[in-house]
Amino acid sequence: MNKEFFYPSNLLSLSRFPLLAIAVYFLLTENYLPAAIILVVSWLTDLLDGIVARKRNEITELGKIIDPLADKITIITLVVILFLKEIIPLWFLIITLSRDVLILLGGLYLKNKFQLVLASNITGKISVFIIGLTIMVLLINHSLKLESLELLIKGLILLSVTACLISLINYSARFINIIKTKGDRNVNKS
């Protein structure tokens, strides 16, 4: 087995999958506050995995795959459940899912075509953070029924959508640039 699998940074990234399973259980049983707490722990591991990888000089191809994959699976799972529970609107689900699916497909294309794995970038991380914060506040509000959070929630949803679109534009520009650069190199080799 690949020793990179057992690097602390990669184990932190992998820990988000069982944490997601626990959060899903709480969501499905309508225990929204414990779900929000588990998600905070999950997002802390997301912050820590990068810090640990850089500090220990363990930035790996495996980590470049696991970290954004954990982000995407977490966000997709949560927004689908929240939509089914009628906590978020359909348009929010569509925008969030579209961003993650398009980035995932672009990443798979680059991996298959050029054997290249793109690491997450700052706009992607900010987008995931804002969406995560939005989901957490939605869950807290749904649990505690605080009317005072309604304006904050509307603002966070708008900010999440904006971050999704900026992130998608940024990733699209990166993909196009890589495809153009790699394609030009292949043409020049012919």
C-alpha positions in Angstrom: 0.0 0.0 0.0 1.2 3.5 -0.8 2.9 5.0 2.3 1.4 8.5 1.3 -2.0 7.1 2.4 -0.8 7.1 6.0 0.6 10.7 6.0 -1.1 12.6 8.8 -2.3 15.3 6.3 -4.0 12.6 4.2 -5.5 10.9 7.2 -7.0 14.2 8.2 -8.5 14.6 4.7 -9.8 11.0 4.9 -11.3 11.6 8.3 -13.9 13.9 6.7 -15.6 10.9 5.1 -16.6 9.2 8.5 -17.4 12.7 9.9 -19.7 13.3 6.9 -21.4 9.9 7.6 -22.1 11.0 11.2 -23.4 14.4 10.1 -25.7 12.7 7.6 -27.1 10.5 10.3 -27.8 13.5 12.5 -29.4 15.3 9.5 -31.6 12.4 8.6 -32.7 12.1 12.3 -33.3 15.9 12.4 -30.7 16.5 15.0 -29.4 19.7 13.3 -27.3 21.1 16.1 -25.1 18.0 16.5 -24.8 17.9 12.7 -23.6 21.5 12.7 -21.0 20.6 15.4 -19.7 17.6 13.4 -19.4 19.8 10.3 -17.3 22.3 12.3 -15.0 19.5 13.2 -14.9 18.4 9.6 -14.0 21.9 8.4 -11.3 22.2 11.0 -9.7 19.0 9.6 -10.0 20.6 6.2 -7.9 23.6 7.4 -5.5 21.4 9.3 -4.7 18.9 6.5 -3.1 21.7 4.3 -1.2 23.1 7.3 0.1 19.7 8.3 1.1 18.8 4.7 3.1 22.0 4.2 4.7 21.9 7.6 5.8 18.2 7.2 6.6 18.7 3.5 4.1 16.0 2.6 2.2 17.6 -0.3 1.3 14.5 -2.4 -0.7 13.7 -5.5 -3.0 11.6 -3.3 -3.6 14.6 -1.1 -4.4 16.8 -4.1 -7.1 14.3 -4.9 -8.5 13.4 -1.5 -8.8 17.0 -0.2 -11.0 18.5 -2.9 -12.9 15.2 -3.4 -13.8 15.3 0.3 -14.9 18.9 -0.1 -17.0 18.1 -3.1 -18.6 15.0 -1.6 -19.4 16.8 1.6 -20.9 19.8 -0.1 -22.9 17.8 -2.6 -24.2 15.4 0.1 -25.2 18.3 2.4 -27.0 20.4 -0.1 -28.9 17.5 -1.5 -30.1 16.5 2.0 -30.9 20.1 2.9 -32.9 20.5 -0.3 -34.8 17.3 0.4 -35.5 18.6 3.9 -36.7 21.9 2.3 -34.1 23.9 4.1 -32.5 25.3 1.0 -34.2 26.3 -2.3 -33.7 24.4 -5.6 -31.8 27.1 -7.3 -29.1 27.1 -4.5 -28.8 23.3 -4.9 -28.4 23.6 -8.7 -25.8 26.3 -8.5 -23.8 24.5 -5.8 -24.0 21.1 -7.5 -23.2 22.6 -11.0 -20.0 24.2 -9.6 -18.7 21.0 -8.0 -19.7 18.7 -10.8 -18.1 20.9 -13.5 -14.9 21.2 -11.5 -14.8 17.5 -10.8 -15.4 16.7 -14.5 -12.7 19.2 -15.5 -10.3 17.7 -13.0 -11.0 14.2 -14.3 -10.4 15.4 -17.9 -7.0 16.9 -17.0 -6.0 13.7 -15.1 -7.0 11.4 -18.0 -5.7 13.6 -20.8 -2.5 15.1 -19.3 -1.9 13.0 -16.1 -2.2 16.3 -14.2 -3.9 16.8 -10.8 -4.7 20.4 -9.9 -4.5 21.3 -6.3 -7.3 23.3 -4.8 -6.8 27.0 -5.0 -7.7 29.9 -2.8 -11.0 30.7 -4.6 -12.1 27.1 -4.2 -11.2 27.0 -0.6 -13.0 30.3 0.1 -16.0 29.1 -1.8 -16.1 25.8 0.3 -15.7 27.8 3.5 -18.5 30.2 2.7 -20.9 27.4 1.6 -19.9 25.5 4.8 -20.6 28.5 7.0 -23.9 29.0 5.2 -24.9 25.4 5.9 -23.8 25.6 9.5 -25.8 28.8 10.1 -28.8 27.2 8.3 -28.6 24.1 10.6 -28.2 26.2 13.8 -31.2 28.4 12.7 -33.3 25.3 11.8 -32.5 23.8 15.2 -33.0 26.9 17.4 -35.5 28.7 15.2 -33.8 32.1 15.6 -35.6 34.8 13.5 -32.7 37.1 14.1 -30.5 35.0 11.8 -32.8 35.3 8.8 -31.1 38.4 7.3 -27.7 36.8 7.9 -28.8 33.6 6.2 -30.0 35.6 3.1 -26.7 37.4 3.0 -24.7 34.1 3.3 -26.7 32.4 0.6 -26.1 35.3 -1.8 -22.4 35.3 -0.8 -22.2 31.5 -1.3 -23.7 31.8 -4.8 -21.3 34.6 -5.7 -18.3 32.6 -4.3 -19.5 29.6 -6.4 -19.6 31.6 -9.6 -16.2 33.3 -9.0 -14.6 29.9 -8.1 -16.1 28.3 -11.2 -14.8 31.1 -13.4 -11.4 30.8 -11.8 -11.2 27.0 -12.3 -12.5 27.3 -15.8 -9.8 29.8 -16.7 -7.2 27.4 -15.2 -8.6 24.5 -17.1 -8.6 26.4 -20.4 -5.1 27.7 -19.8 -3.8 24.2 -19.1 -5.6 22.6 -22.1 -4.3 25.4 -24.4 -0.7 25.2 -23.0 -0.6 21.4 -23.1 -2.3 21.3 -26.5 0.2 23.7 -27.9 3.1 21.6 -26.6 1.6 18.5 -28.2 1.1 20.3 -31.6 4.7 21.5 -31.5 6.0 18.0 -30.8 4.3 16.7 -34.0 
